[in-house]
Amino acid sequence: MKYYLIVGEASGDLHASRLMESIRKFDEGAAFRFFGGDLMQKVGGQRVRHYEELAYMGFIPVLLHLPTIIKNMNLCKQDIVKWQPDVVILVDYPGFNLKIAKYVHKNTKIPVYYYISPKIWAWKEWRIRAIKRDVREMFSILPFEIDFYERKHNYKIHYVGNPTAEEVATFKAQYTESKDEFCSRNGLNSKPIIAILSGSRKQEIKDNLPACSKQVAGLRITNW
């Protein structure tokens, strides 16, 4: 089968690459074409655009790069129609992907599947209308989304588990340094360790990390 995948950030590249590896286990002849990153490229297939050309967030950056965004969106639509995949698989990134889903549903007979739901339970819940109309099936990585979609919006989805758990387990299996060795090397013995997860996009890190660091600094003064 022919699979067309679209991601818009580093985390999507990671999750989609592992999805592609899983698909290959069941479909040895799988052909991939995608908007994605280096990890997806390692699995194989044809990359049309790198996600770094798509990963804009916030009103001003989006406005400044609007011509590029529109150009890439039009390219994506045309490329899907030209390649005629058996399925289109969207990975998070709703601002771009829901527009692609609408176009594909309206103009082709290619089924659209969504892996990793947009966080519409947090904001822009009205997007459920577009999802119900344009997405054949949704695959969720958060268990509470089942109630949100199925009970509140009468839209059946599939909970497939969180890929991050497997990704962390894989990293730990390959990482040779023990926790004690890591703490000793970084002068962290007998101190609490806090992970700061500010996002996967460069702009998220740039905008969120300073605020996160201030909060952590406050905790250090209070508790350490």
Biotite code that builds the C-alpha atoms (Angstrom):
import biotite.structure as struc

atoms = struc.array([
    struc.Atom([0.000, 0.000, 0.000], chain_id="A", res_id=1, res_name="MET", atom_name="CA", element="C"),
    struc.Atom([0.943, 3.651, -0.431], chain_id="A", res_id=2, res_name="LYS", atom_name="CA", element="C"),
    struc.Atom([0.948, 5.803, 2.709], chain_id="A", res_id=3, res_name="TYR", atom_name="CA", element="C"),
    struc.Atom([1.121, 9.610, 2.747], chain_id="A", res_id=4, res_name="TYR", atom_name="CA", element="C"),
    struc.Atom([2.064, 11.037, 6.169], chain_id="A", res_id=5, res_name="LEU", atom_name="CA", element="C"),
    struc.Atom([2.133, 14.657, 7.320], chain_id="A", res_id=6, res_name="ILE", atom_name="CA", element="C"),
    struc.Atom([3.871, 15.935, 10.466], chain_id="A", res_id=7, res_name="VAL", atom_name="CA", element="C"),
    struc.Atom([4.805, 19.473, 11.458], chain_id="A", res_id=8, res_name="GLY", atom_name="CA", element="C"),
    struc.Atom([7.318, 19.204, 14.296], chain_id="A", res_id=9, res_name="GLU", atom_name="CA", element="C"),
    struc.Atom([10.113, 17.131, 15.838], chain_id="A", res_id=10, res_name="ALA", atom_name="CA", element="C"),
    struc.Atom([7.853, 15.089, 18.122], chain_id="A", res_id=11, res_name="SER", atom_name="CA", element="C"),
    struc.Atom([5.629, 14.227, 15.161], chain_id="A", res_id=12, res_name="GLY", atom_name="CA", element="C"),
    struc.Atom([8.705, 13.102, 13.224], chain_id="A", res_id=13, res_name="ASP", atom_name="CA", element="C"),
    struc.Atom([9.653, 10.770, 16.077], chain_id="A", res_id=14, res_name="LEU", atom_name="CA", element="C"),
    struc.Atom([6.174, 9.307, 16.548], chain_id="A", res_id=15, res_name="HIS", atom_name="CA", element="C"),
    struc.Atom([5.529, 8.967, 12.809], chain_id="A", res_id=16, res_name="ALA", atom_name="CA", element="C"),
    struc.Atom([8.868, 7.231, 12.231], chain_id="A", res_id=17, res_name="SER", atom_name="CA", element="C"),
    struc.Atom([7.940, 4.565, 14.762], chain_id="A", res_id=18, res_name="ARG", atom_name="CA", element="C"),
    struc.Atom([4.488, 4.252, 13.204], chain_id="A", res_id=19, res_name="LEU", atom_name="CA", element="C"),
    struc.Atom([6.127, 3.687, 9.823], chain_id="A", res_id=20, res_name="MET", atom_name="CA", element="C"),
    struc.Atom([8.351, 0.988, 11.319], chain_id="A", res_id=21, res_name="GLU", atom_name="CA", element="C"),
    struc.Atom([5.262, -0.724, 12.740], chain_id="A", res_id=22, res_name="SER", atom_name="CA", element="C"),
    struc.Atom([3.427, -0.500, 9.413], chain_id="A", res_id=23, res_name="ILE", atom_name="CA", element="C"),
    struc.Atom([6.405, -2.150, 7.703], chain_id="A", res_id=24, res_name="ARG", atom_name="CA", element="C"),
    struc.Atom([6.027, -5.164, 10.000], chain_id="A", res_id=25, res_name="LYS", atom_name="CA", element="C"),
    struc.Atom([2.538, -5.801, 8.610], chain_id="A", res_id=26, res_name="PHE", atom_name="CA", element="C"),
    struc.Atom([3.077, -4.469, 5.093], chain_id="A", res_id=27, res_name="ASP", atom_name="CA", element="C"),
    struc.Atom([6.549, -5.272, 3.788], chain_id="A", res_id=28, res_name="GLU", atom_name="CA", element="C"),
    struc.Atom([5.763, -3.528, 0.507], chain_id="A", res_id=29, res_name="GLY", atom_name="CA", element="C"),
    struc.Atom([4.674, -0.280, 2.165], chain_id="A", res_id=30, res_name="ALA", atom_name="CA", element="C"),
    struc.Atom([5.605, 2.837, 0.187], chain_id="A", res_id=31, res_name="ALA", atom_name="CA", element="C"),
    struc.Atom([5.869, 6.105, 2.103], chain_id="A", res_id=32, res_name="PHE", atom_name="CA", element="C"),
    struc.Atom([5.729, 9.699, 0.944], chain_id="A", res_id=33, res_name="ARG", atom_name="CA", element="C"),
    struc.Atom([5.658, 12.430, 3.549], chain_id="A", res_id=34, res_name="PHE", atom_name="CA", element="C"),
    struc.Atom([6.054, 15.894, 4.955], chain_id="A", res_id=35, res_name="PHE", atom_name="CA", element="C"),
    struc.Atom([8.379, 15.000, 7.822], chain_id="A", res_id=36, res_name="GLY", atom_name="CA", element="C"),
    struc.Atom([11.887, 14.893, 9.225], chain_id="A", res_id=37, res_name="GLY", atom_name="CA", element="C"),
    struc.Atom([15.142, 13.023, 9.440], chain_id="A", res_id=38, res_name="ASP", atom_name="CA", element="C"),
    struc.Atom([13.817, 10.128, 11.546], chain_id="A", res_id=39, res_name="LEU", atom_name="CA", element="C"),
    struc.Atom([11.084, 9.380, 9.025], chain_id="A", res_id=40, res_name="MET", atom_name="CA", element="C"),
    struc.Atom([13.678, 9.612, 6.251], chain_id="A", res_id=41, res_name="GLN", atom_name="CA", element="C"),
    struc.Atom([15.758, 6.914, 7.981], chain_id="A", res_id=42, res_name="LYS", atom_name="CA", element="C"),
    struc.Atom([12.799, 4.534, 7.811], chain_id="A", res_id=43, res_name="VAL", atom_name="CA", element="C"),
    struc.Atom([12.554, 5.127, 4.073], chain_id="A", res_id=44, res_name="GLY", atom_name="CA", element="C"),
    struc.Atom([10.334, 6.687, 1.448], chain_id="A", res_id=45, res_name="GLY", atom_name="CA", element="C"),
    struc.Atom([10.230, 10.056, -0.254], chain_id="A", res_id=46, res_name="GLN", atom_name="CA", element="C"),
    struc.Atom([10.270, 13.248, 1.790], chain_id="A", res_id=47, res_name="ARG", atom_name="CA", element="C"),
    struc.Atom([8.514, 16.117, 0.031], chain_id="A", res_id=48, res_name="VAL", atom_name="CA", element="C"),
    struc.Atom([9.198, 18.826, 2.630], chain_id="A", res_id=49, res_name="ARG", atom_name="CA", element="C"),
    struc.Atom([11.070, 18.912, 5.932], chain_id="A", res_id=50, res_name="HIS", atom_name="CA", element="C"),
    struc.Atom([8.900, 19.794, 8.932], chain_id="A", res_id=51, res_name="TYR", atom_name="CA", element="C"),
    struc.Atom([11.246, 22.703, 9.716], chain_id="A", res_id=52, res_name="GLU", atom_name="CA", element="C"),
    struc.Atom([9.616, 24.486, 6.779], chain_id="A", res_id=53, res_name="GLU", atom_name="CA", element="C"),
    struc.Atom([6.242, 24.103, 8.511], chain_id="A", res_id=54, res_name="LEU", atom_name="CA", element="C"),
    struc.Atom([6.916, 24.521, 12.237], chain_id="A", res_id=55, res_name="ALA", atom_name="CA", element="C"),
    struc.Atom([5.676, 28.047, 12.906], chain_id="A", res_id=56, res_name="TYR", atom_name="CA", element="C"),
    struc.Atom([3.606, 28.933, 15.963], chain_id="A", res_id=57, res_name="MET", atom_name="CA", element="C"),
    struc.Atom([2.138, 32.150, 17.303], chain_id="A", res_id=58, res_name="GLY", atom_name="CA", element="C"),
    struc.Atom([0.316, 34.891, 15.424], chain_id="A", res_id=59, res_name="PHE", atom_name="CA", element="C"),
    struc.Atom([3.335, 36.969, 14.320], chain_id="A", res_id=60, res_name="ILE", atom_name="CA", element="C"),
    struc.Atom([5.559, 34.095, 13.071], chain_id="A", res_id=61, res_name="PRO", atom_name="CA", element="C"),
    struc.Atom([2.642, 32.564, 11.170], chain_id="A", res_id=62, res_name="VAL", atom_name="CA", element="C"),
    struc.Atom([1.810, 35.940, 9.630], chain_id="A", res_id=63, res_name="LEU", atom_name="CA", element="C"),
    struc.Atom([5.423, 36.556, 8.619], chain_id="A", res_id=64, res_name="LEU", atom_name="CA", element="C"),
    struc.Atom([5.706, 33.145, 6.982], chain_id="A", res_id=65, res_name="HIS", atom_name="CA", element="C"),
    struc.Atom([2.192, 33.008, 5.560], chain_id="A", res_id=66, res_name="LEU", atom_name="CA", element="C"),
    struc.Atom([3.305, 32.874, 1.887], chain_id="A", res_id=67, res_name="PRO", atom_name="CA", element="C"),
    struc.Atom([5.548, 29.888, 2.669], chain_id="A", res_id=68, res_name="THR", atom_name="CA", element="C"),
    struc.Atom([2.787, 28.147, 4.629], chain_id="A", res_id=69, res_name="ILE", atom_name="CA", element="C"),
    struc.Atom([0.257, 28.634, 1.823], chain_id="A", res_id=70, res_name="ILE", atom_name="CA", element="C"),
    struc.Atom([2.796, 27.477, -0.769], chain_id="A", res_id=71, res_name="LYS", atom_name="CA", element="C"),
    struc.Atom([3.555, 24.298, 1.190], chain_id="A", res_id=72, res_name="ASN", atom_name="CA", element="C"),
    struc.Atom([-0.128, 23.609, 1.790], chain_id="A", res_id=73, res_name="MET", atom_name="CA", element="C"),
    struc.Atom([-0.915, 23.906, -1.909], chain_id="A", res_id=74, res_name="ASN", atom_name="CA", element="C"),
    struc.Atom([2.059, 21.707, -2.724], chain_id="A", res_id=75, res_name="LEU", atom_name="CA", element="C"),
    struc.Atom([0.835, 19.089, -0.260], chain_id="A", res_id=76, res_name="CYS", atom_name="CA", element="C"),
    struc.Atom([-2.671, 19.038, -1.728], chain_id="A", res_id=77, res_name="LYS", atom_name="CA", element="C"),
    struc.Atom([-1.377, 18.737, -5.290], chain_id="A", res_id=78, res_name="GLN", atom_name="CA", element="C"),
    struc.Atom([1.170, 16.095, -4.352], chain_id="A", res_id=79, res_name="ASP", atom_name="CA", element="C"),
    struc.Atom([-1.436, 13.899, -2.667], chain_id="A", res_id=80, res_name="ILE", atom_name="CA", element="C"),
    struc.Atom([-3.706, 14.065, -5.690], chain_id="A", res_id=81, res_name="VAL", atom_name="CA", element="C"),
    struc.Atom([-0.820, 13.322, -8.041], chain_id="A", res_id=82, res_name="LYS", atom_name="CA", element="C"),
    struc.Atom([0.608, 10.399, -6.027], chain_id="A", res_id=83, res_name="TRP", atom_name="CA", element="C"),
    struc.Atom([-2.811, 8.894, -5.199], chain_id="A", res_id=84, res_name="GLN", atom_name="CA", element="C"),
    struc.Atom([-1.927, 7.124, -1.942], chain_id="A", res_id=85, res_name="PRO", atom_name="CA", element="C"),
    struc.Atom([-4.146, 4.432, -0.490], chain_id="A", res_id=86, res_name="ASP", atom_name="CA", element="C"),
    struc.Atom([-4.384, 6.399, 2.768], chain_id="A", res_id=87, res_name="VAL", atom_name="CA", element="C"),
    struc.Atom([-3.404, 9.766, 4.190], chain_id="A", res_id=88, res_name="VAL", atom_name="CA", element="C"),
    struc.Atom([-2.179, 9.706, 7.800], chain_id="A", res_id=89, res_name="ILE", atom_name="CA", element="C"),
    struc.Atom([-2.112, 13.011, 9.683], chain_id="A", res_id=90, res_name="LEU", atom_name="CA", element="C"),
    struc.Atom([-0.016, 13.344, 12.854], chain_id="A", res_id=91, res_name="VAL", atom_name="CA", element="C"),
    struc.Atom([-1.149, 16.080, 15.280], chain_id="A", res_id=92, res_name="ASP", atom_name="CA", element="C"),
    struc.Atom([-0.351, 19.572, 13.840], chain_id="A", res_id=93, res_name="TYR", atom_name="CA", element="C"),
    struc.Atom([-4.040, 20.538, 13.422], chain_id="A", res_id=94, res_name="PRO", atom_name="CA", element="C"),
    struc.Atom([-3.674, 24.027, 11.956], chain_id="A", res_id=95, res_name="GLY", atom_name="CA", element="C"),
    struc.Atom([-2.203, 22.540, 8.789], chain_id="A", res_id=96, res_name="PHE", atom_name="CA", element="C"),
    struc.Atom([-3.514, 18.990, 8.874], chain_id="A", res_id=97, res_name="ASN", atom_name="CA", element="C"),
    struc.Atom([-7.214, 19.710, 9.324], chain_id="A", res_id=98, res_name="LEU", atom_name="CA", element="C"),
    struc.Atom([-7.125, 21.872, 6.202], chain_id="A", res_id=99, res_name="LYS", atom_name="CA", element="C"),
    struc.Atom([-5.493, 19.000, 4.315], chain_id="A", res_id=100, res_name="ILE", atom_name="CA", element="C"),
    struc.Atom([-8.125, 16.605, 5.659], chain_id="A", res_id=101, res_name="ALA", atom_name="CA", element="C"),
    struc.Atom([-10.907, 18.880, 4.427], chain_id="A", res_id=102, res_name="LYS", atom_name="CA", element="C"),
    struc.Atom([-9.377, 19.129, 0.961], chain_id="A", res_id=103, res_name="TYR", atom_name="CA", element="C"),
    struc.Atom([-8.717, 15.391, 0.624], chain_id="A", res_id=104, res_name="VAL", atom_name="CA", element="C"),
    struc.Atom([-12.198, 14.458, 1.832], chain_id="A", res_id=105, res_name="HIS", atom_name="CA", element="C"),
    struc.Atom([-13.887, 16.967, -0.465], chain_id="A", res_id=106, res_name="LYS", atom_name="CA", element="C"),
    struc.Atom([-11.854, 16.356, -3.615], chain_id="A", res_id=107, res_name="ASN", atom_name="CA", element="C"),
    struc.Atom([-10.802, 12.699, -3.529], chain_id="A", res_id=108, res_name="THR", atom_name="CA", element="C"),
    struc.Atom([-11.900, 9.295, -2.299], chain_id="A", res_id=109, res_name="LYS", atom_name="CA", element="C"),
    struc.Atom([-8.691, 8.757, -0.332], chain_id="A", res_id=110, res_name="ILE", atom_name="CA", element="C"),
    struc.Atom([-9.449, 7.903, 3.330], chain_id="A", res_id=111, res_name="PRO", atom_name="CA", element="C"),
    struc.Atom([-7.945, 10.187, 5.954], chain_id="A", res_id=112, res_name="VAL", atom_name="CA", element="C"),
    struc.Atom([-6.713, 8.819, 9.284], chain_id="A", res_id=113, res_name="TYR", atom_name="CA", element="C"),
    struc.Atom([-5.503, 10.886, 12.235], chain_id="A", res_id=114, res_name="TYR", atom_name="CA", element="C"),
    struc.Atom([-2.761, 9.628, 14.560], chain_id="A", res_id=115, res_name="TYR", atom_name="CA", element="C"),
    struc.Atom([-2.414, 11.655, 17.789], chain_id="A", res_id=116, res_name="ILE", atom_name="CA", element="C"),
    struc.Atom([-5.509, 13.763, 18.190], chain_id="A", res_id=117, res_name="SER", atom_name="CA", element="C"),
    struc.Atom([-5.458, 17.552, 18.150], chain_id="A", res_id=118, res_name="PRO", atom_name="CA", element="C"),
    struc.Atom([-5.916, 18.776, 21.734], chain_id="A", res_id=119, res_name="LYS", atom_name="CA", element="C"),
    struc.Atom([-9.404, 20.088, 21.062], chain_id="A", res_id=120, res_name="ILE", atom_name="CA", element="C"),
    struc.Atom([-10.453, 19.199, 24.627], chain_id="A", res_id=121, res_name="TRP", atom_name="CA", element="C"),
    struc.Atom([-8.123, 22.053, 25.725], chain_id="A", res_id=122, res_name="ALA", atom_name="CA", element="C"),
    struc.Atom([-9.072, 24.651, 23.101], chain_id="A", res_id=123, res_name="TRP", atom_name="CA", element="C"),
    struc.Atom([-10.895, 25.053, 19.795], chain_id="A", res_id=124, res_name="LYS", atom_name="CA", element="C"),
    struc.Atom([-13.369, 22.300, 20.620], chain_id="A", res_id=125, res_name="GLU", atom_name="CA", element="C"),
    struc.Atom([-15.432, 23.381, 17.607], chain_id="A", res_id=126, res_name="TRP", atom_name="CA", element="C"),
    struc.Atom([-12.870, 21.563, 15.453], chain_id="A", res_id=127, res_name="ARG", atom_name="CA", element="C"),
    struc.Atom([-14.767, 18.370, 16.262], chain_id="A", res_id=128, res_name="ILE", atom_name="CA", element="C"),
    struc.Atom([-17.141, 19.230, 13.407], chain_id="A", res_id=129, res_name="ARG", atom_name="CA", element="C"),
    struc.Atom([-14.314, 19.116, 10.877], chain_id="A", res_id=130, res_name="ALA", atom_name="CA", element="C"),
    struc.Atom([-12.899, 15.933, 12.394], chain_id="A", res_id=131, res_name="ILE", atom_name="CA", element="C"),
    struc.Atom([-16.245, 14.126, 12.233], chain_id="A", res_id=132, res_name="LYS", atom_name="CA", element="C"),
    struc.Atom([-16.755, 15.275, 8.656], chain_id="A", res_id=133, res_name="ARG", atom_name="CA", element="C"),
    struc.Atom([-13.269, 14.740, 7.202], chain_id="A", res_id=134, res_name="ASP", atom_name="CA", element="C"),
    struc.Atom([-11.472, 12.079, 9.267], chain_id="A", res_id=135, res_name="VAL", atom_name="CA", element="C"),
    struc.Atom([-12.446, 8.448, 8.800], chain_id="A", res_id=136, res_name="ARG", atom_name="CA", element="C"),
    struc.Atom([-10.767, 7.198, 11.993], chain_id="A", res_id=137, res_name="GLU", atom_name="CA", element="C"),
    struc.Atom([-8.913, 8.774, 14.902], chain_id="A", res_id=138, res_name="MET", atom_name="CA", element="C"),
    struc.Atom([-6.091, 7.054, 16.839], chain_id="A", res_id=139, res_name="PHE", atom_name="CA", element="C"),
    struc.Atom([-5.561, 8.527, 20.295], chain_id="A", res_id=140, res_name="SER", atom_name="CA", element="C"),
    struc.Atom([-2.559, 8.247, 22.637], chain_id="A", res_id=141, res_name="ILE", atom_name="CA", element="C"),
    struc.Atom([-4.381, 9.631, 25.710], chain_id="A", res_id=142, res_name="LEU", atom_name="CA", element="C"),
    struc.Atom([-6.952, 7.370, 27.410], chain_id="A", res_id=143, res_name="PRO", atom_name="CA", element="C"),
    struc.Atom([-9.231, 10.183, 28.654], chain_id="A", res_id=144, res_name="PHE", atom_name="CA", element="C"),
    struc.Atom([-9.830, 11.250, 25.054], chain_id="A", res_id=145, res_name="GLU", atom_name="CA", element="C"),
    struc.Atom([-12.076, 8.211, 24.610], chain_id="A", res_id=146, res_name="ILE", atom_name="CA", element="C"),
    struc.Atom([-14.745, 9.682, 26.893], chain_id="A", res_id=147, res_name="ASP", atom_name="CA", element="C"),
    struc.Atom([-14.293, 13.127, 25.372], chain_id="A", res_id=148, res_name="PHE", atom_name="CA", element="C"),
    struc.Atom([-14.860, 11.949, 21.821], chain_id="A", res_id=149, res_name="TYR", atom_name="CA", element="C"),
    struc.Atom([-17.241, 9.033, 22.295], chain_id="A", res_id=150, res_name="GLU", atom_name="CA", element="C"),
    struc.Atom([-19.467, 10.205, 25.143], chain_id="A", res_id=151, res_name="ARG", atom_name="CA", element="C"),
    struc.Atom([-19.434, 13.940, 24.616], chain_id="A", res_id=152, res_name="LYS", atom_name="CA", element="C"),
    struc.Atom([-19.289, 14.041, 20.818], chain_id="A", res_id=153, res_name="HIS", atom_name="CA", element="C"),
    struc.Atom([-20.505, 10.598, 19.747], chain_id="A", res_id=154, res_name="ASN", atom_name="CA", element="C"),
    struc.Atom([-17.401, 10.002, 17.625], chain_id="A", res_id=155, res_name="TYR", atom_name="CA", element="C"),
    struc.Atom([-15.758, 6.609, 18.051], chain_id="A", res_id=156, res_name="LYS", atom_name="CA", element="C"),
    struc.Atom([-11.951, 6.590, 18.279], chain_id="A", res_id=157, res_name="ILE", atom_name="CA", element="C"),
    struc.Atom([-9.177, 4.076, 18.937], chain_id="A", res_id=158, res_name="HIS", atom_name="CA", element="C"),
    struc.Atom([-6.885, 4.321, 21.967], chain_id="A", res_id=159, res_name="TYR", atom_name="CA", element="C"),
    struc.Atom([-3.502, 2.865, 20.917], chain_id="A", res_id=160, res_name="VAL", atom_name="CA", element="C"),
    struc.Atom([-1.274, 3.709, 23.890], chain_id="A", res_id=161, res_name="GLY", atom_name="CA", element="C"),
    struc.Atom([1.286, 6.482, 24.277], chain_id="A", res_id=162, res_name="ASN", atom_name="CA", element="C"),
    struc.Atom([4.364, 6.040, 22.054], chain_id="A", res_id=163, res_name="PRO", atom_name="CA", element="C"),
    struc.Atom([6.469, 8.130, 24.438], chain_id="A", res_id=164, res_name="THR", atom_name="CA", element="C"),
    struc.Atom([6.468, 5.269, 26.961], chain_id="A", res_id=165, res_name="ALA", atom_name="CA", element="C"),
    struc.Atom([8.059, 2.949, 24.410], chain_id="A", res_id=166, res_name="GLU", atom_name="CA", element="C"),
    struc.Atom([10.441, 5.669, 23.204], chain_id="A", res_id=167, res_name="GLU", atom_name="CA", element="C"),
    struc.Atom([11.668, 6.332, 26.759], chain_id="A", res_id=168, res_name="VAL", atom_name="CA", element="C"),
    struc.Atom([12.089, 2.593, 27.369], chain_id="A", res_id=169, res_name="ALA", atom_name="CA", element="C"),
    struc.Atom([14.126, 2.277, 24.173], chain_id="A", res_id=170, res_name="THR", atom_name="CA", element="C"),
    struc.Atom([16.333, 5.218, 25.184], chain_id="A", res_id=171, res_name="PHE", atom_name="CA", element="C"),
    struc.Atom([16.914, 3.787, 28.663], chain_id="A", res_id=172, res_name="LYS", atom_name="CA", element="C"),
    struc.Atom([17.867, 0.409, 27.208], chain_id="A", res_id=173, res_name="ALA", atom_name="CA", element="C"),
    struc.Atom([20.513, 2.069, 25.022], chain_id="A", res_id=174, res_name="GLN", atom_name="CA", element="C"),
    struc.Atom([21.790, 4.523, 27.662], chain_id="A", res_id=175, res_name="TYR", atom_name="CA", element="C"),
    struc.Atom([24.747, 3.026, 29.525], chain_id="A", res_id=176, res_name="THR", atom_name="CA", element="C"),
    struc.Atom([25.298, 5.571, 32.313], chain_id="A", res_id=177, res_name="GLU", atom_name="CA", element="C"),
    struc.Atom([23.515, 4.860, 35.601], chain_id="A", res_id=178, res_name="SER", atom_name="CA", element="C"),
    struc.Atom([21.443, 7.479, 37.422], chain_id="A", res_id=179, res_name="LYS", atom_name="CA", element="C"),
    struc.Atom([24.045, 7.690, 40.207], chain_id="A", res_id=180, res_name="ASP", atom_name="CA", element="C"),
    struc.Atom([26.825, 8.214, 37.672], chain_id="A", res_id=181, res_name="GLU", atom_name="CA", element="C"),
    struc.Atom([24.811, 10.907, 35.895], chain_id="A", res_id=182, res_name="PHE", atom_name="CA", element="C"),
    struc.Atom([24.064, 12.725, 39.162], chain_id="A", res_id=183, res_name="CYS", atom_name="CA", element="C"),
    struc.Atom([27.680, 12.535, 40.278], chain_id="A", res_id=184, res_name="SER", atom_name="CA", element="C"),
    struc.Atom([28.985, 13.857, 36.951], chain_id="A", res_id=185, res_name="ARG", atom_name="CA", element="C"),
    struc.Atom([26.557, 16.809, 37.047], chain_id="A", res_id=186, res_name="ASN", atom_name="CA", element="C"),
    struc.Atom([26.804, 17.601, 40.750], chain_id="A", res_id=187, res_name="GLY", atom_name="CA", element="C"),
    struc.Atom([23.208, 16.561, 41.445], chain_id="A", res_id=188, res_name="LEU", atom_name="CA", element="C"),
    struc.Atom([23.720, 14.212, 44.358], chain_id="A", res_id=189, res_name="ASN", atom_name="CA", element="C"),
    struc.Atom([21.034, 14.499, 47.051], chain_id="A", res_id=190, res_name="SER", atom_name="CA", element="C"),
    struc.Atom([19.133, 17.113, 45.030], chain_id="A", res_id=191, res_name="LYS", atom_name="CA", element="C"),
    struc.Atom([15.698, 16.847, 43.439], chain_id="A", res_id=192, res_name="PRO", atom_name="CA", element="C"),
    struc.Atom([15.785, 16.439, 39.658], chain_id="A", res_id=193, res_name="ILE", atom_name="CA", element="C"),
    struc.Atom([13.164, 18.281, 37.606], chain_id="A", res_id=194, res_name="ILE", atom_name="CA", element="C"),
    struc.Atom([12.648, 17.637, 33.898], chain_id="A", res_id=195, res_name="ALA", atom_name="CA", element="C"),
    struc.Atom([11.762, 20.763, 31.924], chain_id="A", res_id=196, res_name="ILE", atom_name="CA", element="C"),
    struc.Atom([9.764, 19.733, 28.850], chain_id="A", res_id=197, res_name="LEU", atom_name="CA", element="C"),
    struc.Atom([9.115, 22.990, 27.062], chain_id="A", res_id=198, res_name="SER", atom_name="CA", element="C"),
    struc.Atom([8.202, 21.575, 23.641], chain_id="A", res_id=199, res_name="GLY", atom_name="CA", element="C"),
    struc.Atom([9.696, 20.061, 20.511], chain_id="A", res_id=200, res_name="SER", atom_name="CA", element="C"),
    struc.Atom([9.733, 23.124, 18.253], chain_id="A", res_id=201, res_name="ARG", atom_name="CA", element="C"),
    struc.Atom([12.624, 25.586, 18.464], chain_id="A", res_id=202, res_name="LYS", atom_name="CA", element="C"),
    struc.Atom([10.180, 28.430, 18.941], chain_id="A", res_id=203, res_name="GLN", atom_name="CA", element="C"),
    struc.Atom([8.411, 26.598, 21.780], chain_id="A", res_id=204, res_name="GLU", atom_name="CA", element="C"),
    struc.Atom([11.749, 26.156, 23.532], chain_id="A", res_id=205, res_name="ILE", atom_name="CA", element="C"),
    struc.Atom([12.695, 29.782, 22.910], chain_id="A", res_id=206, res_name="LYS", atom_name="CA", element="C"),
    struc.Atom([9.352, 31.114, 24.201], chain_id="A", res_id=207, res_name="ASP", atom_name="CA", element="C"),
    struc.Atom([8.607, 28.629, 26.984], chain_id="A", res_id=208, res_name="ASN", atom_name="CA", element="C"),
    struc.Atom([11.990, 27.669, 28.459], chain_id="A", res_id=209, res_name="LEU", atom_name="CA", element="C"),
    struc.Atom([12.772, 31.040, 30.093], chain_id="A", res_id=210, res_name="PRO", atom_name="CA", element="C"),
    struc.Atom([9.411, 31.028, 31.900], chain_id="A", res_id=211, res_name="ALA", atom_name="CA", element="C"),
    struc.Atom([9.897, 27.400, 32.945], chain_id="A", res_id=212, res_name="CYS", atom_name="CA", element="C"),
    struc.Atom([13.403, 28.189, 34.198], chain_id="A", res_id=213, res_name="SER", atom_name="CA", element="C"),
    struc.Atom([12.109, 31.040, 36.335], chain_id="A", res_id=214, res_name="LYS", atom_name="CA", element="C"),
    struc.Atom([9.572, 28.726, 37.949], chain_id="A", res_id=215, res_name="GLN", atom_name="CA", element="C"),
    struc.Atom([12.237, 26.115, 38.626], chain_id="A", res_id=216, res_name="VAL", atom_name="CA", element="C"),
    struc.Atom([14.534, 28.772, 40.066], chain_id="A", res_id=217, res_name="ALA", atom_name="CA", element="C"),
    struc.Atom([11.722, 29.785, 42.401], chain_id="A", res_id=218, res_name="GLY", atom_name="CA", element="C"),
    struc.Atom([11.291, 26.194, 43.526], chain_id="A", res_id=219, res_name="LEU", atom_name="CA", element="C"),
    struc.Atom([15.009, 25.926, 44.162], chain_id="A", res_id=220, res_name="ARG", atom_name="CA", element="C"),
    struc.Atom([15.023, 28.970, 46.428], chain_id="A", res_id=221, res_name="ILE", atom_name="CA", element="C"),
    struc.Atom([11.957, 27.702, 48.303], chain_id="A", res_id=222, res_name="THR", atom_name="CA", element="C"),
    struc.Atom([12.737, 24.017, 48.658], chain_id="A", res_id=223, res_name="ASN", atom_name="CA", element="C"),
    struc.Atom([16.461, 23.504, 48.280], chain_id="A", res_id=224, res_name="TRP", atom_name="CA", element="C"),
])
